[in-house]
Amino acid sequence: MLPWVTPVVYASRMKIDSDDLIDASSVAEVLGLANRTSVSVYQRRYPAMPRPVVDLGRGRTKLWSRSAVALWALSADLRSPQAIASAELAQVTPQGQPLAQGVFRSAYTSARQHALGGGGKPREVARSKRAAYQLAFDQARQVDPAFRVTMPDGWFEDS
């Protein structure tokens, strides 16, 4: 370490060990991402992901706590938005005309992907499964007024 660099950085009245600080390239490495630019995508996709503890502004160095990023990665669902939507749809059974079922699956997948940050458009639907479900259900009911969906108990709560 350089003699004029202080070994402790203070951020938000929190004492941070400078040896625990990592840049975007190291964050990408911890998360198993292909490159450092993917970190900003993750920051948008996963609001609970730790934010930089040192942020010198746009286009300048950002530093994260390695331990916070590693801990978050252990508990976070890091599947792609498409994989999350597919897994959720596998737990439900749409019933009605085949066209209405297709509309439901397509609308749910699209809404959920956008809600989870996987689409190119800004988030148009709340992050919850319930919001994506309601949007998809309403669209399917326009095709088939008798359309319905069966799902396991607690399906809405585990999002």
Protein Blocks (a to p, Z undefined) as FASTA:
>chain_A
ZZklcfbdceehiacdfklpccfklmmmmnopabfklmmmmmmmmmmbccdfbdgbehia
cdddfklmmmmmmmpccbdfklmmmmmmmmpcceddfklmmmmmmmmmmmmmmmnopafb
dcfbdfbfklmmmmmmmmmmmmmmmbccdddehklmmZZ
